[in-house]
Amino acid sequence: MNVLMSGGRSGIGKAMRTTLVDMGYSVYNISRSEGEILCDLSDTKTLEREVKQWLQTHELHVLLNCAGVGVFQPHETLSSATIQNILHVNLLAPILLTNLCLKSLKATKGHIFNVSSIEATRHAKYSALYTATKSGLRDFGLSLFEEVRKDEVKVTSLNPDMTKTPFFDTLHFAPSSKENEYLVPQTLANTMRFILENEAVITDITIRSPKFGIQKKQGK
Ligand SMILES: NC(=O)c1ccc[n+]([C@@H]2O[C@H](COP(=O)([O-])OP(=O)(O)OC[C@H]3O[C@@H](n4cnc5c(N)ncnc54)[C@H](OP(=O)(O)O)[C@@H]3O)[C@@H](O)[C@H]2O)c1
């Protein structure tokens, strides 16, 4: 049983990758720096070529779109390059990967997981671009499920709240370090495992810490 994923080198994706290996899957990760498929997700030509080639020799049971980047600052301050990169990595790449993989997923009655965000479920200041990509990804999955359920393909959108990962390394804030105020990647990996092992299809799930907290970084 094969998984094709992105984002498996770090954070939430790393925990999911380890859990999938524990479950007996062979996991193929797309990464810019280390993984079975070396590719920048914003390079759509290379991505298409590499994935088409991989699909010629592998069955696919799970497509896991986990890679993502965020910026949270006034929209007018974003460069065109930043806007394009976030749209490519968070939204275009998962839609393109799904397009390439659906034939194989229909053959295996497979499962698509899209790691969206809590930001897809609400409207927060300085998140317009990120929210556009994550709500786009979430609605893409929900709509796609209506189309592919006749072929028994499952589609799940996971919408995590703040999770302690390197995602925040370049941001001016980070999850709280107080007990019960943040999520850890393994909680999301456990949720994915529960959904994969469930007979019914869980199309959309929001995972939050019991309490809310945030840390502003000094000097940022
Ligand atoms: N952490 C949170 O609080 C939180 C909350 C809600 C949703 N999310 C979402 O969860 C997902 C995982 O994030 P994380 O928190 O685990 O962050 P992370 O540790 O920073 O991981 C991000 C991953 O995205 C991949 N990536 C970024 N740009 C890429 C590119 N151009 N091409 C290929 N891969 C690229 C990286 O892979 P390589 O470096 O190997 O290329 C890395 O593995 C993201 O979609 C994020 O939006 C996170």
The ligand as an ORCA input file, in Angstrom:
! r2SCAN-3c Opt
* xyz 0 1
  N       1.761     24.466     12.469
  C       0.520     24.948     12.528
  O       0.114     25.599     13.521
  C      -0.443     24.685     11.410
  C      -1.793     24.963     11.644
  C      -2.719     24.736     10.627
  C      -2.289     24.213      9.426
  N      -0.971     23.950      9.216
  C      -0.579     23.387      7.929
  O       0.053     22.150      8.167
  C       0.931     21.840      7.081
  C       2.259     21.384      7.643
  O       2.838     22.494      8.293
  P       3.849     22.344      9.522
  O       3.297     23.126     10.624
  O       4.218     20.926      9.725
  O       5.087     23.206      8.949
  P       6.610     22.880      8.643
  O       7.199     22.054      9.729
  O       7.206     24.210      8.328
  O       6.544     21.992      7.326
  C       6.236     22.552      6.094
  C       6.514     21.530      5.004
  O       6.132     22.125      3.750
  C       7.078     21.750      2.787
  N       7.225     22.813      1.776
  C       7.176     24.153      1.961
  N       7.419     24.773      0.797
  C       7.614     23.809     -0.136
  C       7.913     23.823     -1.521
  N       8.080     24.964     -2.198
  N       8.051     22.627     -2.174
  C       7.936     21.471     -1.480
  N       7.636     21.397     -0.188
  C       7.490     22.546      0.484
  C       8.393     21.557      3.520
  O       9.072     20.522      2.855
  P      10.631     20.566      2.425
  O      11.303     21.616      3.275
  O      11.086     19.179      2.676
  O      10.645     20.907      0.963
  C       7.964     21.127      4.910
  O       8.041     19.725      5.051
  C       0.989     23.104      6.227
  O       0.146     22.937      5.122
  C       0.447     24.185      7.150
  O      -0.152     25.234      6.409
  C      -0.034     24.174     10.191
*
